[in-house]
Amino acid sequence: MEDYMPKRSKRLGKGLSALIPQINEEIDKKDIIEIKLSNIRPNKNQPRKEFDNAKLKTLSDSIKSVGVLQPIVLKPVDEENYMIIAGERRYRASLLAGKTEIPAVIKDIPLKDIMEIALIENLQREDLNAIEEAIAYRSLIDNYKVTQEEISEAVGKSRPHITNTIRLLQLQKQVIEMIECGDITQGHGKALLRVENPQKQIELAKRIFDEGLSVRAIEDLAKKISENKEIKKSPEKNKDIYIKDAEDRLTNIFGTKVNISKGKKKGKIEIEYHTDEELNDIISMIMEEN
């Protein structure tokens, strides 16, 4: 087990070329063949569900002018048909350009590796929406036993970013859908995580869309809702402004609620977590700072 984690991190860090050693910028021309687009089908488990039409049109115009410069990668399904491993944008743009064939490299690799390749490739492109990104991170962790630290190295994002992005999946379904549609932003979603009441969370999300509320405005509203709840539970005296600021900063770092209580001789910091995995992530982030 001790040898497993370093190998995994190295593999992810190198990205697509490490997952399929034969695929790199110096592919032998003899390995490239023309495949009919009618014989190709996308990977139905592709993490990216939405493709930017404007960017596809730009790529399509380029393909009309100079052709497909980089071959897509396919896995044989049967004697005539293939599934896309990498290059769905080029495939879609070629269809849009009216092409009938596309240059491709055929690789018969395990389905599990195909899924991992698709996830890493898309995360490295940085054009998934926030929810697709969160689902991709979650899939890598659940299905491939990859740690958040390894994902951070592979995609060039900070650990807190990955943690906070995954936490978006804890939002109410309606709120998640609003982020997917672009009605509210990832920043709005992050602020709404502080609102534990499901109905109030949905109501605030709708106000963002209807009234064009900023992330800061939602942070303030969410904070007031949270503080009102705490007052009902325990009518404590107002906290020092510096303590509240420290709580907010720690909340942003760990991606979860942090409470600081100050006594006459000592104080206490409480970091909230919901799963064993979140606890391990918090511990890892603390250890990384030392």
N, C-alpha and C positions, 0 to 999 in steps of 0.2 A: 504493500500500500504506500510506503514511503517513496518509492520510485514513480508511482503513478501520477501524483499531482504535478511535479515539475515537468514531466513529459507533456501533460495536458496543457499546462500554461504555455509551453513553448509552441505546441501545435496550434493553439488558438491565436497566439501572438503573431504567427506568420500568416495567418489567414487562409485564403482559398488555395494558394500554391502549396501550402503544407498539407492540407487535407487531401489534395490530389497532386502528388509530386510531379506528374507528367504535364500538368497544366501550368504554363508560365509564359512570359513574354516572348520566348524563343521556341515556340511550338514548331516542330518540323512540318514543312508544307505538305509532305506526303501524308500526314495524319489528318489533314483538313479535307473534307469532302462536302459536296453540295447536297443538301437534303431538301426535299419538297416540304414547303410550309404546311401543306395539307396532311402530312404524315407526322406532324409534331403537335404535342399537346402540353400545356403548362402543368407544372406541379400543383395539384389542387391544394396542397398544404403550404404553398408559398406564403410566408408571413406578411408580405406586402399585398394588401387587398385593393388599394387605390393607386392609380398611376396618374401623374400630372399630365393632362391632355396637351398643354402648351409645350412642355418639354418633349413629349412623344412626337409632336408635330415637328419640332426643331430637329430631332434625331431622324425622323422620317425624311425630311428635306435633305439632310446630309446623306442619307442612304441613297436617295434618288440621284444625288450628284456624284458621290464617290464610292458608293457601295458600303457593305458591312466590313469595317476594317479589322474587327476582332471577332473570331468565330465564337459561336455559342457552344455550350457543352451539353451533350445529350446522353441519356441512358436508353439503351434499346428496351422496348416493351415486348415486341415480337419481331418477326422477320421484316416488317415494313414500317412500324410505328415507333416513335421515340418520345421520351418525357424530358422536359427541360431541367437540367441541373443548375445551370447558370446562364443568364443572358435573356431573361424574359422581356426586358425592355427592347432589346434589339429585335427579338421575335415580333413583338407587337408593332414596333415601328416599321418593320419590313412589310408586314401585312398592310399597314396604312399606306406604305409607299407603292403598293400594288405589285410587290415582288412575288415570285412563285417558289423561289428557292433561297436558301441561306447557307453560308459556310458554317460548318460545324465540326467538332471533335467528338467522337463517340467513346464513352467510358462506361464500362459495366461495373458499377460500384454498389455497395450495399445501400438499401433505402435509408437506413439510419444515418449514414454519412451524408446522403443527399440532403436530408432535413437539416443537419447541422451546417452544411455548406450554405444552404439557402438563408438560414438565420444569420450567420456571420457575414455573408456577402451583403445582405440588406442593411444590417446594422452599421457596417463600415461605410455604406453609401450615405448614411445620415439623412435619408429622405423618407423615413417612415413617420407617420403621425405618432403622437405621444402614446396612444393606446396600443398601436401596433408594436411600437418599441417596447412597451411594458410587457406585452404578451410574448414577444420574442425573448426578452430576458428571462421571463418566468419559465418558458419552455426549455431554454438552455439549462436552467437550474434544476427543474423537475425531471426532465427526460435524459439529460446528459451528465448530471451530477457536476456541473461546472460551478465554481464559486463566483461570487460577485467580484472578487479581486482579479480573477482570470478574465472575466468579461471586461473589466475596466482596462486591463492591459490590451485586450484584443481590439476594442473599439475606440480606445482613446478618450473615454469618458471617466469622470471621477466616481469614486465609490458612492458619495452622497447623492450624486445625480442618478445613478443606477437604483439605489435604494428608494429614493423619492419617486422615481418613475414607476417602479413596481408597485409602490403604495397607491398609485392612482387606481389600480384595479380594486381597491377597497371601497371606492366611491359607489354610490347608488347607480344602478344600471342606466337610468335616464340621464344622469350626469355624465357617465362614461360615453354614452351615445352623442351627447352634445359636444364633447371634446373631439370625438371621431369626426363629426360633421364640421368642425371648425366654428361652431356657434360660441364656444368659450375656449380659452387657451389652457395650456398645461399649467401655467402659473395660477390661473383661477382655480383649477382642479386641486392644486397643491394647497391653496388657501382653504378650500372647502373641506379638506380632510379634517380640519379642526372642529367642524360641526358634526357632532355625533348623532344628532337627531335626524333620521332619514328624511322626514318630510321637510324640515327646515333646510336641509342641504339642497333638496330639489327646488324648493321655493327660491333660495338664494341664487341658484344656477339660472333659473328663469329670469330673475331680476337682472342678472348680468347681461343676458341677451336682450331683454326688453329695454333696459335703461342705459346700456353701454357702460356699466360700472367697471372701474379699473381694478387691477389686482390689489393695489393698496387699499382701495375702498372695501373690497371683500375681506381682506386681512383684518381690517378694523372691525367690520361687522361680525366676522367669525370670532374674533377675540372677545367682543362684547357678549355674544351668545354664550361662549365658553365660560367667561367670568361670571355671568349671571347664574349659570348652572352651579358653579362652584360656591357662589354666595348662598344659594338656597340650601346647599348641602352643609355648609359650615360658614356662618357669618363671621369670618375672620376680618381683622383690620386690613386696610389697603396695604399692598406690598410696596416696598421701596421701588422707585422707578428704575434704579440700576439693577435690581433683582429681576424685575420683569424683562428688562432688556437682555439680561444674561439668559433668561429662560427662552426668549424668542430666538436668540442666536444659537443656543444648543439644540432647540427644536429644529431649526433649519439644517444643522449639521447632521443630526442623527435621523431626521425624517420622521420623528415621532414626538409625542408630547413630553415635555420636561418640566418638572415642578421643583422649585427651590424653596425650602423653608428655613428661616433663620431664627435661631433661638438666642438666649442670652449668652451662652458659653460655646455653643456649637451650632452648626447648620446641617442640612441634609439635602442631597440632590436625588430626585427620583426620576428615572427614565422609564417611560412606559413602553411595553412591547406586547405583541399579541401572539407570536408564535416562537418556538425554539429557534427557528431560523433567524428571525429578527433579532433575538437575543445574541446569537452568534455573530451577526453582522455588526451589532453595536460594540461587542467586545473586540472584534477585529479592528474596527475603526479606532477604538481607544488605544489598542496595542500598536497600531501603525504610527501613532503620534509619538511613541516612546522609543 
